[in-house]
Amino acid sequence: MRQAVLDALEEVRATLRLHKGGIELRDCNEATGEITLELTGACAGCALSSITMKKGIEVVLCERVPSITKIHTVKTHAEHRG
């Protein structure tokens, strides 16, 4: 599952790079199907980051890796200040 998630994230990264952002896999629990992601660069703390995550990244990941049951996101320092 971990490698499938990483492969799917590579597809997403190309678009995020256009906006000087990125995404990292922080945890992958294959037993529960839960993963933890962190938006980086300009995407971290962006006002549209939650929409990017829900309507873009999560859709792609769940299509490519059906064994995902839940996606958690790590809050960055910039998001906590918002």
C-alpha positions in Angstrom: 0.0 0.0 0.0 2.8 2.4 0.9 4.4 2.2 -2.6 1.0 2.7 -4.2 0.4 5.8 -2.2 3.8 7.2 -3.0 3.2 6.5 -6.7 -0.2 8.3 -6.6 1.4 11.2 -4.8 3.9 11.6 -7.6 1.0 12.4 -9.9 -0.3 15.0 -7.5 3.1 16.6 -7.0 3.4 17.8 -10.6 0.4 20.1 -10.1 1.4 21.3 -6.7 4.9 22.2 -7.9 3.2 24.6 -10.4 2.1 26.6 -7.3 5.5 26.1 -5.5 4.0 23.5 -3.2 4.4 19.9 -2.4 3.1 17.0 -0.3 4.7 14.4 1.9 3.6 11.0 3.2 4.2 11.1 7.0 2.6 7.8 7.9 1.0 4.8 6.3 -0.8 2.3 8.5 -1.4 -0.7 6.2 -3.3 -2.6 8.9 -6.0 0.2 9.2 -5.7 1.7 5.7 -5.1 5.2 7.3 -2.5 7.6 5.9 -1.1 10.9 7.1 -0.1 13.6 4.7 1.5 17.0 5.0 1.3 19.8 2.5 4.6 21.7 2.1 5.9 24.8 0.5 3.4 27.4 -0.6 0.6 24.9 -0.1 1.2 24.8 3.6 -1.2 27.3 5.2 -2.7 28.4 1.9 -6.3 29.5 2.2 -7.3 26.9 -0.4 -5.3 24.0 1.0 -8.3 22.3 2.5 -10.1 22.4 -0.9 -7.0 21.2 -2.7 -6.8 18.3 -0.2 -10.5 17.3 -0.3 -11.4 17.9 -3.9 -8.0 17.0 -5.5 -5.5 15.0 -3.6 -7.9 12.8 -1.7 -9.9 12.0 -4.8 -6.8 10.9 -6.7 -5.4 8.9 -3.8 -8.7 7.0 -3.2 -9.1 6.2 -6.9 -5.5 4.9 -7.2 -5.3 3.2 -3.8 -8.8 1.8 -2.9 -7.4 0.3 0.4 -7.2 3.8 1.9 -9.8 4.1 4.6 -8.9 7.5 6.0 -6.6 10.4 5.2 -5.3 12.6 8.0 -3.4 15.8 7.4 -0.6 17.3 9.5 -1.2 20.9 10.5 1.8 23.2 9.8 2.9 26.2 11.9 1.4 28.5 9.2 -2.0 26.8 9.5 -2.0 27.2 13.2 -1.4 30.9 12.9 -4.3 31.3 10.5 
